[in-house]
Amino acid sequence: MKYLLRSYLWTTLVIIAILSVLSYGYGAGYVYIYFRQWQIQSNIWIFVVALALCSLIAQLIWLGLKRYLTRMQRQKEQIQNFQQLHSYEKLAVLGLLEAEQEQKQILQEIYQPSVLLKEIIQAATLWKSGQPEQALKWLDQSSNTVFELAALQRIEIYLSQGNGQQAFTHLEFLSQHDLSPWLTGVQQGYQHKLETLWGKFAIQFPWLYLHATYSGILKVEDKTRWLQQILVDYEQASFEDLEALQNRYHKLSETPPLMTDRENQILWLKILARMPEMGMEHAILAEKLLNELFDQEVFYLWFEKQLLKQQPDYNKIEENVNMWEQKYTQLPIFVFAKWYIYQATQRYTEAEQLLELYPDNVLMSYLRIKAQLQGNDALSQQLNLLFESNSNYLKINI
């Protein structure tokens, strides 16, 4: 439809331009049409425009009628052979049947004449068939016009091969490269694909992802899985990896919109807890989370970190505990924390009185047993192991 309208527009402009040259110095011209009782008198300009409009309207009516008749004939037609179907109908049938092998053959047949997509489709077919090296060779032959599509496919192949550095190079390039004009109509889909590949890369190569200059592209769920993978692989990190991790956190904390998901903030808190040099950042983040919403695990991470300092500020710790206890009403975890504070500040009588509270709470039961075992480090250690064997309980390091 657009092509037809554009053709008429340009044809009309060309005719008008020719008439303008021919009528220069002679006037606009005169047209007189007489048919039976009808008379039309006009100049050549109006006549040409009217003729073009009538022709366009007639052609539009014909195209609409032709399309309608074709559709009606298609509904009545009895399909005798699969090859009678249109290409898009073949793909729809194979998609519904999940017939992957036939789908590959049809795709190759459809795009064989395509100058732009022939190599891309061939490479995709080979990769899914378990021939990544052959797929890469086909991608090398693809047109420069579709280099974004070829690069996306290369990234998928490199990830499947465990080639993180090559995948990283292509991801960085695409993330900082302006999208080709012909792809702007599908920019949202392109961006979604790029985000998906970044997510796969970050989870597969969590430490290499730290060196990405375009780090804000991960979706929230992928960020969560990436942080979880960092915790799992923390012991394998090099000094440079840990330094990059610290820099990444500082960069994120300076950009509040990138640190809005609470689950991810808690994962960052667990990571910071394993980095002694990030004690201040750990305290700031923990207190921020606790001021927003109480979480027992977050509170314990904060409390443990405070008590394990070389010189704990017990007055400041107690002040914060009292503040949160008033804000979130009385909870056993606050009494649990106060017992350690009273013990450390030699308020043994007050600490003993706390043990009478919450007789059915597991944390307080732990403290009552711990108080009876004071002086016996071996039994205290066994108590910790027994207590920690239940995944619902906290890991006691204090």
Secondary structure as the mmCIF struct_conf table of DSSP 4:
data_model
#
loop_
_struct_conf.conf_type_id
_struct_conf.id
_struct_conf.beg_label_comp_id
_struct_conf.beg_label_asym_id
_struct_conf.beg_label_seq_id
_struct_conf.end_label_comp_id
_struct_conf.end_label_asym_id
_struct_conf.end_label_seq_id
HELX_RH_AL_P HELX_RH_AL_P1 LYS A 2 LEU A 22
TURN_TY1_P TURN_TY1_P1 SER A 23 TYR A 26
BEND BEND1 ALA A 28 ALA A 28
STRN STRN1 VAL A 31 PHE A 35
TURN_TY1_P TURN_TY1_P2 ARG A 36 GLN A 37
STRN STRN2 TRP A 38 SER A 42
HELX_RH_AL_P HELX_RH_AL_P2 ILE A 44 LYS A 76
HELX_LH_PP_P HELX_LH_PP_P1 GLU A 77 ILE A 79
HELX_RH_3T_P HELX_RH_3T_P1 PHE A 82 GLN A 84
BEND BEND2 LEU A 85 LEU A 85
HELX_RH_AL_P HELX_RH_AL_P3 SER A 87 LEU A 97
TURN_TY1_P TURN_TY1_P3 GLU A 98 GLU A 98
HELX_RH_AL_P HELX_RH_AL_P4 GLU A 100 TYR A 111
TURN_TY1_P TURN_TY1_P4 GLN A 112 PRO A 113
TURN_TY1_P TURN_TY1_P5 VAL A 115 LEU A 117
HELX_RH_AL_P HELX_RH_AL_P5 LYS A 118 LYS A 128
TURN_TY1_P TURN_TY1_P6 SER A 129 GLY A 130
HELX_RH_AL_P HELX_RH_AL_P6 PRO A 132 ASP A 140
TURN_TY1_P TURN_TY1_P7 GLN A 141 GLN A 141
BEND BEND3 SER A 142 SER A 142
HELX_RH_3T_P HELX_RH_3T_P2 ASN A 144 VAL A 146
HELX_RH_AL_P HELX_RH_AL_P7 PHE A 147 GLN A 161
TURN_TY1_P TURN_TY1_P8 GLY A 162 GLY A 162
HELX_RH_AL_P HELX_RH_AL_P8 GLY A 164 GLN A 176
BEND BEND4 HIS A 177 HIS A 177
HELX_LH_PP_P HELX_LH_PP_P2 ASP A 178 SER A 180
HELX_RH_3T_P HELX_RH_3T_P3 PRO A 181 VAL A 186
HELX_RH_AL_P HELX_RH_AL_P9 GLN A 187 GLN A 204
BEND BEND5 PHE A 205 PHE A 205
HELX_RH_AL_P HELX_RH_AL_P10 PRO A 206 TYR A 209
TURN_TY1_P TURN_TY1_P9 LEU A 210 HIS A 211
BEND BEND6 THR A 213 THR A 213
TURN_TY1_P TURN_TY1_P10 GLY A 216 ILE A 217
HELX_RH_AL_P HELX_RH_AL_P11 VAL A 220 VAL A 232
TURN_TY1_P TURN_TY1_P11 ASP A 233 ASP A 233
HELX_RH_3T_P HELX_RH_3T_P4 TYR A 234 GLN A 236
HELX_RH_AL_P HELX_RH_AL_P12 PHE A 239 SER A 253
TURN_TY1_P TURN_TY1_P12 GLU A 254 GLU A 254
BEND BEND7 THR A 255 THR A 255
HELX_RH_3T_P HELX_RH_3T_P5 PRO A 256 LEU A 258
BEND BEND8 MET A 259 MET A 259
HELX_RH_AL_P HELX_RH_AL_P13 ARG A 262 ALA A 273
TURN_TY1_P TURN_TY1_P13 ARG A 274 ARG A 274
HELX_RH_3T_P HELX_RH_3T_P6 PRO A 276 MET A 278
HELX_RH_AL_P HELX_RH_AL_P14 GLY A 279 GLU A 292
BEND BEND9 LEU A 293 LEU A 293
HELX_RH_AL_P HELX_RH_AL_P15 GLN A 296 LEU A 307
TURN_TY1_P TURN_TY1_P14 LEU A 308 LEU A 308
BEND BEND10 LYS A 309 GLN A 311
HELX_RH_AL_P HELX_RH_AL_P16 TYR A 314 LYS A 327
BEND BEND11 TYR A 328 TYR A 328
HELX_RH_AL_P HELX_RH_AL_P17 PRO A 332 ALA A 344
TURN_TY1_P TURN_TY1_P15 THR A 345 GLN A 346
HELX_RH_AL_P HELX_RH_AL_P18 TYR A 348 LEU A 354
TURN_TY1_P TURN_TY1_P16 LEU A 355 GLU A 356
BEND BEND12 LEU A 357 LEU A 357
TURN_TY1_P TURN_TY1_P17 PRO A 359 ASP A 360
HELX_RH_AL_P HELX_RH_AL_P19 VAL A 362 GLN A 372
TURN_TY1_P TURN_TY1_P18 LEU A 373 GLY A 375
HELX_RH_AL_P HELX_RH_AL_P20 ASP A 377 GLU A 388
TURN_TY1_P TURN_TY1_P19 SER A 389 SER A 389
BEND BEND13 ASN A 390 ASN A 390
TURN_TY1_P TURN_TY1_P20 SER A 391 ASN A 392
BEND BEND14 TYR A 393 TYR A 393
HELX_LH_PP_P HELX_LH_PP_P3 LEU A 394 ILE A 396
#
